[in-house]
């Protein structure tokens, strides 16, 4: 009844994935080429029932010591998860395949929402897919838990913005703070560029700055170039950068300082001194802030500085903001808001339906070190989305235990 195909024809595979409602760039054949940079070999597998293809999976395999390996199926099988018999059959076939490959375990993290949340992360007790978590455990998977941050292979929480409307309606859905910033326009004459490969060094500088600030390890420059080149060649990725001319910015700030001084003098001539004094106090605070920011600008040695950069992934009807960073300097220029708005406008114009902002926290409290990232993405108005999580199917318990403890040790060592 069920037939497992170890080497599915690429065209048949891609056609099935692309036309699925679970289509994801991480299950595309192009993604397997990107992952070669990280020493993964790939297998395009499928399962047929009565000679009809009902499921596919991109299996990424990484070799470990003594011929053992592990297998990762990013964002899970492409299959109808509501059909338990099909899911069970595909799992059994991949289990046998992975054992033959001497895989200690194979891992999935399906792109399936656990439940509906409000904007604060509270459960709305609707569309609950907890049953699937229970079923995957029942057929042999180990659930890695409902983690809150970025502990596992892919983010378990994200924001997804529906852009199936005109850009004015999308703009109205932004948080008032976002709208206020964007309504000011490009005050600082920032240079927004798209798909200019000469900006890659600037992109990487923002990635290094962000990694240092967030205490994470960035990938290599070659990996990011590989990611972009492979996907962009197939219209599956764009590179966005925002830079500033420091000399020009100095002039802009000097003009702002001069204008604020003029505004203060005007208020001093105001007959209503009680009202004027409050305005003067606000203007003096503004002036001091501008002067401090100007001192920082004057201390920058570079002529041009990349402030923010993002590499997207695009597949079927979605865009993901996968790799992004921003410089530690001049964050008050709000380059992040401008670059995300540019991506949203482009995706809307090109007919995409959803933008996935690729990761946030499930613990949205101010004490959380990544709360700032969460708040920024939340202000873009997307749906707070929680996935069902990561699952491992263990073939060798002792080796799995040793490997997972080794990974924990490596993570602790990096954080020191």
C-alpha positions as CSV (number, residue, x, y, z in Angstrom):
1,X,0.0,0.0,0.0
2,X,2.8,2.5,1.0
3,X,5.9,2.8,-1.0
4,X,9.0,4.7,0.1
5,X,11.1,6.5,-2.5
6,X,14.7,7.1,-1.4
7,X,15.7,9.2,-4.3
8,X,12.7,11.1,-5.5
9,X,12.9,12.8,-8.9
10,X,13.8,16.5,-8.3
11,X,11.0,17.8,-10.5
12,X,8.3,15.6,-8.9
13,X,9.7,16.5,-5.4
14,X,9.7,20.2,-6.0
15,X,6.2,20.2,-7.6
16,X,4.8,18.5,-4.6
17,X,6.4,20.8,-2.1
18,X,5.6,24.0,-3.9
19,X,1.9,23.1,-4.3
20,X,1.5,22.1,-0.7
21,X,-0.1,24.4,1.9
22,X,3.0,23.7,4.0
23,X,5.4,24.9,1.3
24,X,8.6,26.2,3.0
25,X,11.9,27.4,1.6
26,X,13.7,25.0,4.0
27,X,12.1,22.0,2.2
28,X,13.1,23.3,-1.2
29,X,15.9,21.5,-3.2
30,X,17.7,24.8,-3.2
31,X,18.0,24.7,0.6
32,X,19.9,21.5,0.3
33,X,22.5,23.3,-1.8
34,X,22.8,26.1,0.8
35,X,23.3,23.5,3.6
36,X,26.3,21.9,1.8
37,X,28.3,24.9,3.2
38,X,27.6,23.4,6.7
39,X,28.7,20.0,5.6
40,X,25.2,18.4,5.3
41,X,24.5,15.9,2.5
42,X,20.9,15.7,1.4
43,X,18.2,13.2,0.4
44,X,15.0,14.0,-1.3
45,X,12.6,11.3,-0.2
46,X,8.9,10.6,-0.6
47,X,6.1,8.2,0.2
48,X,3.4,7.0,-2.2
49,X,0.1,5.4,-1.4
50,X,-1.6,3.4,-4.2
51,X,1.1,4.9,-6.5
52,X,0.1,8.5,-5.6
53,X,2.7,10.8,-3.9
54,X,1.3,11.8,-0.5
55,X,4.4,13.1,1.3
56,X,7.9,14.3,0.8
57,X,10.9,15.3,3.0
58,X,14.2,17.0,2.6
59,X,16.6,15.0,4.9
60,X,19.8,16.7,5.7
61,X,22.5,14.3,7.0
62,X,25.6,15.2,8.9
63,X,28.3,12.7,9.6
64,X,29.6,12.3,13.1
65,X,32.4,10.1,14.5
66,X,32.9,6.4,13.5
67,X,30.5,6.5,10.5
68,X,27.5,7.6,12.6
69,X,25.3,10.6,11.6
70,X,22.2,12.4,12.5
71,X,19.4,13.5,10.1
72,X,17.5,16.7,10.2
73,X,14.2,17.4,8.3
74,X,13.9,21.2,8.6
75,X,10.3,22.3,9.2
76,X,9.1,18.8,9.0
77,X,7.6,16.5,6.5
78,X,5.4,17.9,3.7
79,X,2.4,15.8,4.4
80,X,-1.2,16.0,5.6
81,X,-0.6,15.7,9.4
82,X,-4.3,15.2,10.0
83,X,-4.0,11.8,8.3
84,X,-2.5,9.9,11.2
85,X,-2.0,6.6,9.3
86,X,0.0,8.4,6.6
87,X,2.2,10.3,9.1
88,X,2.9,7.0,11.0
89,X,3.8,5.2,7.8
90,X,6.2,7.9,6.6
91,X,7.8,8.1,10.1
92,X,8.3,4.3,10.0
93,X,9.9,4.5,6.5
94,X,12.2,7.3,7.5
95,X,13.1,5.5,10.7
96,X,14.3,2.5,8.6
97,X,16.1,4.8,6.2
98,X,17.9,6.6,9.0
99,X,18.9,3.3,10.7
100,X,20.4,2.1,7.4
101,X,22.4,5.4,7.3
102,X,23.5,4.8,10.9
103,X,21.8,7.9,12.1
104,X,21.7,8.2,15.8
105,X,18.4,10.1,15.5
106,X,16.3,12.1,13.0
107,X,14.7,15.4,13.8
108,X,11.7,17.3,12.6
109,X,10.2,20.7,13.6
110,X,7.0,21.1,11.7
111,X,5.8,24.5,10.5
112,X,2.5,23.9,12.3
113,X,0.9,26.4,14.7
114,X,0.3,25.1,18.2
115,X,-2.5,27.5,19.1
116,X,-3.8,31.0,18.6
117,X,-2.3,33.7,20.7
118,X,-3.1,37.3,21.5
119,X,-0.5,40.0,21.0
120,X,0.8,39.4,24.6
121,X,1.3,35.7,24.1
122,X,-1.8,34.5,26.0
123,X,-3.6,31.4,24.6
124,X,-6.9,32.1,23.0
125,X,-7.8,28.4,23.5
126,X,-8.6,27.9,19.8
127,X,-7.1,26.0,16.9
128,X,-5.1,23.9,19.4
129,X,-2.8,21.3,17.7
130,X,-1.7,19.8,21.0
131,X,-3.2,16.6,19.7
132,X,-0.5,16.4,17.1
133,X,2.2,16.8,19.8
134,X,0.7,13.9,21.6
135,X,0.4,11.8,18.5
136,X,4.0,12.3,17.4
137,X,5.1,11.2,20.9
138,X,2.8,8.2,20.6
139,X,4.5,7.0,17.4
140,X,7.9,7.2,18.9
141,X,9.1,10.9,18.8
142,X,10.7,12.6,21.7
143,X,9.3,16.1,22.1
144,X,12.0,18.6,23.0
145,X,9.6,20.7,25.0
146,X,7.9,24.1,24.7
147,X,11.0,26.2,24.7
148,X,10.6,30.0,24.9
149,X,13.6,31.4,23.2
150,X,16.1,30.2,20.5
151,X,17.3,27.0,22.2
152,X,16.5,24.7,19.3
153,X,17.2,24.4,15.5
154,X,14.6,26.9,14.4
155,X,12.6,29.6,16.2
156,X,9.4,28.2,18.0
157,X,7.8,31.7,18.0
158,X,7.6,34.3,15.3
159,X,5.5,37.1,13.9
160,X,3.7,36.6,10.6
161,X,2.3,39.6,8.8
162,X,-0.5,39.1,6.3
163,X,0.1,41.5,3.4
164,X,-2.9,40.5,1.2
165,X,-4.2,44.1,1.1
166,X,-3.0,47.4,-0.2
167,X,0.0,49.0,1.4
168,X,-2.0,51.8,3.1
169,X,-4.1,49.2,5.0
170,X,-0.9,47.4,6.0
171,X,0.6,50.7,7.2
172,X,-2.5,51.3,9.4
173,X,-1.9,48.0,11.1
174,X,1.5,49.1,12.3
175,X,1.9,50.1,15.9
176,X,1.6,54.0,16.4
177,X,5.3,54.2,17.3
178,X,6.2,52.5,13.9
179,X,3.8,54.8,12.0
180,X,5.2,57.9,13.7
181,X,8.8,56.9,12.8
182,X,8.0,56.0,9.2
183,X,5.9,59.2,8.7
184,X,9.0,61.3,9.3
185,X,10.4,59.8,6.1
186,X,14.1,59.5,5.4
187,X,15.3,62.4,7.6
188,X,19.0,61.4,7.5
189,X,19.3,60.7,3.8
190,X,20.0,57.0,4.4
191,X,21.0,55.0,1.3
192,X,18.7,52.0,0.8
193,X,20.1,49.4,-1.6
194,X,18.7,46.1,-2.9
195,X,20.7,43.2,-4.4
196,X,23.9,45.1,-4.6
197,X,26.6,42.5,-4.0
198,X,29.1,45.2,-3.3
199,X,27.3,45.8,0.0
200,X,28.0,42.3,1.3
201,X,30.9,43.5,3.5
202,X,28.6,46.0,5.1
203,X,26.0,43.3,5.6
204,X,28.6,41.1,7.3
205,X,29.7,44.0,9.6
206,X,26.2,44.4,10.9
207,X,26.0,40.6,11.5
208,X,29.3,40.7,13.5
209,X,28.0,43.7,15.5
210,X,24.8,42.0,16.3
211,X,26.5,38.7,17.2
212,X,28.8,40.5,19.6
213,X,25.9,42.4,21.2
214,X,23.7,39.3,21.5
215,X,26.5,36.9,22.5
216,X,25.9,34.6,19.6
217,X,28.2,33.0,17.0
218,X,27.6,34.3,13.4
219,X,28.1,32.1,10.4
220,X,31.0,32.8,8.0
221,X,30.8,35.5,5.3
222,X,31.1,32.7,2.7
223,X,28.0,31.0,4.1
224,X,25.9,34.2,3.8
225,X,27.1,34.7,0.3
226,X,26.4,31.1,-0.6
227,X,22.9,31.5,1.0
228,X,22.2,34.6,-1.1
229,X,23.7,33.5,-4.4
230,X,22.0,30.1,-4.5
231,X,18.6,31.3,-3.6
232,X,18.7,34.7,-5.5
233,X,19.6,32.8,-8.7
234,X,16.2,31.2,-8.4
235,X,14.4,34.4,-7.3
236,X,14.3,33.1,-3.8
237,X,16.3,35.7,-1.9
238,X,17.0,39.5,-1.8
239,X,19.8,41.4,0.0
240,X,18.8,44.8,1.6
241,X,21.2,47.2,3.1
242,X,20.9,50.7,4.6
243,X,24.0,52.9,4.8
244,X,24.8,56.5,5.7
245,X,27.4,59.0,4.5
246,X,29.0,60.2,7.7
247,X,30.1,63.6,6.3
248,X,26.6,64.3,5.1
249,X,25.1,63.1,8.4
250,X,27.3,65.6,10.3
251,X,25.9,68.4,8.1
252,X,22.4,67.3,8.8
253,X,22.9,67.1,12.5
254,X,24.6,70.6,12.6
255,X,21.5,71.9,10.8
256,X,19.2,70.2,13.3
257,X,21.1,71.7,16.2
258,X,20.9,75.2,14.6
259,X,17.2,74.8,14.0
260,X,16.5,73.7,17.5
261,X,18.5,76.8,18.8
262,X,16.4,79.0,16.6
263,X,13.2,77.4,18.0
264,X,14.4,78.1,21.6
265,X,15.0,81.8,20.8
266,X,11.5,82.1,19.2
267,X,9.9,80.7,22.3
268,X,11.8,83.1,24.5
269,X,10.0,85.9,22.7
270,X,6.6,84.3,23.4
271,X,4.3,86.5,25.5
272,X,2.9,83.5,27.3
273,X,6.1,82.7,29.2
274,X,4.5,80.0,31.4
275,X,3.5,78.0,28.3
276,X,6.7,78.9,26.5
277,X,8.9,77.7,29.4
278,X,7.6,74.1,29.1
279,X,8.3,74.1,25.4
280,X,11.8,75.6,26.0
281,X,12.5,72.8,28.5
282,X,11.5,70.2,25.9
283,X,13.6,71.9,23.2
284,X,16.6,72.1,25.5
285,X,16.4,68.4,26.2
286,X,16.1,67.8,22.4
287,X,19.1,70.0,21.9
288,X,21.3,68.2,24.4
289,X,20.3,64.9,22.8
290,X,21.2,66.2,19.3
291,X,24.6,67.5,20.6
292,X,25.4,64.1,22.2
293,X,24.5,62.3,19.0
294,X,26.6,64.7,17.0
295,X,29.6,64.0,19.2
296,X,29.3,60.3,18.4
297,X,29.0,61.0,14.7
298,X,32.1,63.2,14.7
299,X,34.0,60.4,16.4
300,X,33.3,57.9,13.6
301,X,36.3,57.4,11.4
302,X,34.6,55.7,8.5
303,X,33.2,57.7,5.6
304,X,30.3,55.3,5.0
305,X,28.6,53.0,7.6
306,X,26.2,50.2,7.0
307,X,23.5,50.6,9.7
308,X,21.1,47.7,8.9
309,X,21.1,44.7,6.6
310,X,18.8,41.8,5.8
311,X,18.9,38.7,3.6
312,X,15.4,37.3,2.9
313,X,14.2,34.0,1.7
314,X,11.2,33.8,-0.7
315,X,9.1,30.7,-1.6
316,X,5.7,30.4,-3.0
317,X,3.6,33.0,-1.2
318,X,5.9,33.8,1.7
319,X,8.9,36.0,2.5
320,X,11.1,35.3,5.5
321,X,13.6,37.9,7.0
322,X,16.1,35.2,7.7
323,X,19.5,36.8,8.3
324,X,19.6,40.4,9.6
325,X,21.8,42.7,11.7
326,X,22.2,46.3,12.7
327,X,25.1,48.4,13.7
328,X,25.6,49.3,17.4
329,X,26.2,52.9,16.4
330,X,23.5,55.4,15.3
331,X,20.6,53.2,16.2
332,X,18.6,56.3,16.9
333,X,18.4,56.8,13.1
334,X,15.8,54.0,13.0
335,X,17.3,52.3,10.0
336,X,15.7,49.0,11.1
337,X,12.2,50.5,10.6
338,X,13.1,51.8,7.1
339,X,14.6,48.5,5.9
340,X,11.7,46.4,7.1
341,X,9.2,48.7,5.6
342,X,11.1,48.5,2.3
343,X,10.9,44.7,2.4
344,X,7.2,44.8,3.2
345,X,6.4,47.2,0.3
346,X,8.4,45.1,-2.1
347,X,6.7,41.8,-1.0
348,X,3.3,43.4,-1.2
349,X,4.1,44.8,-4.7
350,X,5.3,41.4,-5.9
351,X,2.1,39.6,-4.8
352,X,3.4,37.7,-1.7
353,X,0.8,36.9,1.0
354,X,2.8,36.5,4.2
355,X,6.0,37.9,5.7
356,X,7.6,35.8,8.5
357,X,9.9,37.9,10.6
358,X,11.8,34.7,11.5
359,X,11.9,34.4,15.3
360,X,11.0,36.1,18.5
361,X,10.7,35.1,22.2
362,X,7.8,33.2,23.8
363,X,8.6,35.0,27.0
364,X,7.7,38.7,26.2
365,X,8.8,40.4,29.4
366,X,11.2,43.4,29.7
367,X,13.7,41.4,31.7
368,X,14.2,39.1,28.8
369,X,17.5,40.1,27.0
370,X,15.8,39.7,23.6
371,X,12.7,41.7,24.5
372,X,13.9,44.6,22.3
373,X,13.8,42.4,19.2
374,X,10.4,41.1,20.2
375,X,9.0,44.6,20.7
376,X,10.3,45.8,17.4
377,X,8.8,42.9,15.4
378,X,5.5,43.2,17.3
379,X,5.2,46.8,16.3
380,X,5.0,45.7,12.6
381,X,1.6,44.3,13.3
382,X,2.0,40.6,12.5
383,X,0.3,37.6,14.1
384,X,2.1,36.3,17.2
385,X,2.7,32.6,16.1
386,X,3.7,29.6,18.2
387,X,4.8,26.4,16.5
388,X,4.5,22.9,18.0
389,X,8.2,22.5,18.5
390,X,11.1,20.1,17.8
391,X,10.9,16.3,17.8
392,X,13.7,13.7,17.8
393,X,13.2,10.1,16.8
394,X,16.0,8.2,18.6
395,X,17.6,5.2,17.0
396,X,20.5,4.7,19.5
397,X,19.6,5.9,23.0
398,X,23.1,5.8,24.5
399,X,24.8,7.6,21.6
400,X,21.9,10.1,21.6
401,X,22.5,10.8,25.3
402,X,26.2,11.3,24.8
403,X,25.7,13.5,21.7
404,X,23.1,15.8,23.3
405,X,25.3,16.2,26.4
406,X,28.3,17.1,24.1
407,X,26.1,19.7,22.4
408,X,25.1,21.2,25.8
409,X,28.8,21.3,26.8
410,X,29.7,23.2,23.6
411,X,26.9,25.7,24.2
412,X,28.0,26.4,27.8
413,X,31.6,26.8,26.6
414,X,30.5,29.4,24.0
415,X,28.6,31.4,26.6
416,X,31.7,31.8,28.9
